[in-house]
Amino acid sequence: MRIEKITTNKNQYLELLLLADESEEMIARYLERGDVFALYDDDLKSICVVAAVDEATCELKNLATYEKFRGKGYAKALIKHISEYYKSSCKAMLVGTGEVPSILSFYENCGFTRSHLIKNFFTDHYDHPMFEEGIQLVDMIYLKKEL
């Protein structure tokens, strides 16, 4: 398994990024200014985008793993890698997600704790209702990890 920081042609990963964020417009807002990390185990398995919030905080904006490779530790390995990568330049990392128990549990198992929420984020910023595991996404739940 190897993790590479991608510095050029970030759009080539759009198909995978769309698994975690259905809006190309939203992805475009953070993709170019963010750092992209790709995890390979023979071939591409998982990807993430991290962007600066301020001088002390970064945010995991997107984390996606191809469906057939989920549950094998790839996303967790990426989080471990980026946590180490950013701990010299940031004090904390944020991640925002919908109120889906399995996803919240995943991030909590990776060392994140609930921080705050933005009411109606998904209904205000996406032009269609979004569902994850049968749950409509409404509020953005933010979790925080001290680095």
C-alpha positions in Angstrom: 0.0 0.0 0.0 1.3 3.5 -0.9 -0.1 7.0 -0.5 0.8 9.7 -3.0 0.2 13.4 -2.8 -1.3 14.5 -6.1 -0.2 17.9 -7.3 -1.4 18.0 -11.0 -4.4 16.9 -12.9 -6.6 16.5 -9.8 -9.7 16.3 -11.9 -8.7 12.9 -13.1 -10.1 11.6 -9.7 -13.5 13.3 -10.1 -15.3 10.0 -10.6 -14.1 8.7 -7.3 -14.6 12.0 -5.5 -18.2 12.0 -6.7 -18.9 8.9 -4.5 -18.5 11.1 -1.4 -19.9 14.4 -2.8 -22.5 14.3 -5.5 -21.9 17.8 -6.7 -19.2 18.6 -9.2 -19.7 22.3 -8.4 -19.1 21.7 -4.7 -16.0 19.6 -5.4 -14.6 22.3 -7.7 -14.8 24.7 -4.8 -12.2 22.8 -2.8 -10.4 20.6 -5.2 -7.9 23.1 -6.7 -7.1 24.8 -3.4 -6.9 21.5 -1.5 -4.3 18.8 -1.2 -5.2 15.5 -2.8 -3.9 12.2 -1.5 -4.4 8.9 -3.4 -4.1 5.5 -1.8 -2.9 2.7 -4.0 -2.8 -1.1 -3.2 -1.8 -2.3 -6.6 -4.3 0.1 -8.1 -6.3 3.1 -6.8 -8.5 2.3 -3.9 -9.2 5.5 -2.0 -8.7 9.3 -2.2 -9.1 12.3 0.0 -9.0 16.1 -0.3 -7.8 18.3 2.6 -8.0 22.1 2.6 -6.9 24.8 5.0 -9.5 26.5 7.1 -7.1 28.9 8.8 -3.5 28.9 10.0 -4.2 26.3 12.7 -7.0 24.1 11.2 -7.4 22.0 8.1 -10.6 20.2 6.9 -11.0 16.8 5.4 -13.3 17.9 2.5 -13.7 14.5 0.7 -12.9 10.9 1.5 -13.9 8.3 -0.9 -13.2 4.6 -1.4 -14.4 2.5 -4.3 -17.4 0.5 -3.0 -15.9 -2.9 -3.6 -12.9 -2.0 -1.5 -14.8 -0.5 1.5 -14.3 -2.1 4.9 -10.6 -3.0 4.2 -9.0 -0.2 6.1 -8.1 2.1 3.2 -10.0 5.2 4.4 -8.6 4.7 7.9 -5.1 4.4 6.5 -5.6 7.7 4.6 -6.8 9.4 7.8 -3.8 8.2 9.7 -1.5 9.4 6.9 -3.0 12.9 6.6 -3.2 13.3 10.4 0.6 12.7 10.5 1.2 14.9 7.5 -0.7 17.9 8.9 0.3 17.7 12.6 3.4 19.8 12.1 1.3 22.6 10.4 -2.1 22.4 12.0 -3.5 21.9 15.5 -6.8 20.3 14.5 -8.6 18.7 11.6 -12.3 19.0 10.9 -14.5 16.8 8.9 -18.2 17.5 8.0 -20.7 14.8 7.1 -24.4 14.0 7.2 -26.1 12.5 10.2 -25.5 8.9 9.3 -24.7 6.7 12.3 -22.2 4.4 10.5 -20.2 7.4 9.0 -20.2 9.2 12.3 -19.0 6.1 14.1 -16.3 5.6 11.5 -14.9 9.1 12.1 -15.2 8.7 15.9 -13.2 5.4 15.6 -10.5 7.5 13.8 -10.2 9.8 16.7 -12.7 12.6 15.8 -15.2 14.0 18.3 -18.4 15.9 17.5 -17.8 19.6 17.3 -20.7 21.5 15.9 -23.3 21.4 13.1 -24.6 23.6 10.4 -28.4 23.5 10.1 -29.9 22.7 6.7 -26.5 22.6 5.0 -27.4 19.8 2.5 -30.9 21.2 1.8 -29.5 24.7 1.3 -26.4 23.9 -0.8 -27.5 21.0 -3.0 -30.2 21.3 -5.7 -31.7 17.9 -4.9 -32.4 15.8 -1.8 -29.4 13.7 -0.8 -29.6 10.3 0.9 -27.0 8.1 2.5 -28.0 4.6 3.7 -31.6 5.6 3.3 -31.2 8.7 5.5 -31.9 12.1 4.0 -29.0 14.5 4.6 -30.1 17.8 6.1 -27.7 19.1 8.7 -23.9 19.1 8.3 -22.3 17.5 11.4 -18.8 18.6 12.1 -16.3 16.5 13.9 -12.8 17.6 15.1 -9.6 15.8 15.7 -6.7 17.4 17.7 -3.5 16.8 15.8 
